[in-house]
Amino acid sequence: MDFIKIGPPPLTGDENADVAEAWVDIMEQCFRVLHDDEDEKMEVADFMIQGKARKWWKPVSAILVQQHGRIHWEHFRQAFINHHFSPALRQAKEMELLNIKQGDSNIEDYQKRFTDLLPYAPHISENSAAKYSHFLNGLNQEIFDRVSVCDDPSSYKGLVNRCRQTEISIGRWKAMQAS
């Protein structure tokens, strides 16, 4: 599939915070569908940035290249959030992350909400132990009980995979009990 056919409208710089956040969400949906790698994500994002947004992005991208060598989507996303969202809004989103709970949602939805909020709390997103801990502590009790007693997965990604496997196992067990 061609990104431009399914992609969002360009980012012009005239968007309010809600529209800007929706633009990022649409971009990420497109990336998931197309399975773009990091270089492709930034090529597409760079192409979609126009108008006033281009004037903001050019100097910011130069700084990010100096800091990181190559710019990844997460670098862009963090700079974007810092630019488009007031400190009060970022603080509210950070508090949402600190208090996030899985509840009745599945692991996939919980992880998406968790991941969407991470850029608002760089002290968590850039610290693998903190990210791991916050994700683990937000799990519903049924999954938490099973995952927390297992050998610690070595990474956040490992934890998420373990949670997915556990969720599948619980679903199978409940299906067997119902029949």
N, C-alpha and C positions, 0 to 999 in steps of 0.2 A: 504494500500500500504506500502511496505517496503521502508524505507528511502534509504537504500543502493542501491536498484534497480533504484530509480529515482534521487538519490543524486548526488552532484558534485564530482569531483575527490578530493583526499585528498589535504589539504593545506600542502605543503612541506617546505615552506620558501624560495623557489627559484623564486617565482613569482614577476613580476614587479608590480607597483602600479595599472595599468589597469587590469591585470589578478587577482590581489588580490581583487580589488573592484568587479569584475565580480563574483568571488568566493562567496563573501558575498551576492551578489544579488541572485545567484543560491540557496544558503542556505536558504535565506528568502522566495524564491518562494516555495521551498520544505516545509518549515514550514507552509506556508499558505495552501498548498494543504493538508498536513497531520494534520493541526490544532494542532501541538504539543504545550504542555504547557511549561512553562519556564524551568522546571527541565529537560524535555525531550530534549529541544533545546540544552541545555548545555551538556548533555550526548552525543548527536550526534555530536556536534561541537568538543567536547573533543576527540571523537573517530576519527574524520576526520583530526585532527592536528597531523602531523607526521614530521619526519626528523628535519631539522633546526628550523622549526616552533615550534616543540615540545620543543626544548631547550629554545626558547624564551617564550613559554607559561607557562611552569612549574613555574618559579619564579613570573611571572606576575599574574598567577592565585592564588598563595599563598598570594600575596599582596591584591588582590581583595577579597579573603575570609576574610582576616583580616579587611578590610574596610567595607564590606557589609554583611558578614555572608555567604549568598548564592550568587553565581554568576548568574546573569541574562544575557540573550543575549545582552541587551543594554550595560551592563558593558563590556562584551567581545568586542562588536562592537566598543566601544569608545577606548579601549586599542589597538585594532587592527588598527584602523585609526591612532592613535597617533604613532604607530610603523611603519606603511607602507607608510604613506603619509608625504611628506616634509611640513614644516611650510608654505611655499609659496603656495603649492597646497591646504592645509587646509584653508588658508586665502581666496583663490579664491573660494572654495566651500562655505565658510561662506558668502562671498559677494553674491554668487548666491542665497543663502537662504534669505539674507536680501532684495534682489531685486526680489524674485520669484513672478510671477503673474500667475493666473489661465488661463487667456486668453480664448481661445475657448475650452480648454480641459474640460473633465467632472470632477466632484468632486473626483471621485475615482483616476483618474490619477494625479490630482493636489495634493491630499493628499499623494500619493505614492512618488512623486517628493519631496514634503515638508519633509516627514518622512525620505527619503534617505539622505537628506542634514542636518537634525538635529544633527547628531553626530559631524559634523564639527563646531558646535556652541553650546558647552555645556552651555554657559550662557543663551541661549534661551531654549534649550531642558530641562534643569533642573529647569526652572522658568515657572510655568504653566501660569502665566499672560502674560509673554512675548511670549510664544508659541501660546497662544490663539490670542493675538494681531497681531502677524506676519501672522498667517494663515488667520485671518479675513481680514486684510488689503490687502492681495494678491488676494482675490476673485474678479471675474469679477463683473462689476457694477450691472448687473441684479440680481445676487444672493446677493451681498453685500447689496444692497438697501433693500431687503426683510428680510435678516437675522439680519442686524444691528439695525433695528427698533423694532425687537421682544424683548421680555424679554431675557436678557442675559442668555444663557445656562450656567450652573454652572461650566463647565469644557471644555477643549479642545475636549474631546470625544463627549460631548454634542453639541458643536459647529459643529463638523463634521457631526454628525447625523442630526442636524437641516439643514445643507447645503444639505445633500443628499435628505431629505424630500422636501426641497424647489426646488431642481433641478427636482425632479419627478413632483411636482406641476406645475412648469413652462412648462415642457414637455407636460403634460396633457392639460394645457391651450392652448398651441400653436397647439396641435393636434385638439382641439375643434374648434379653430379659422380657421384652414385650411379646416375643413369639412363643 
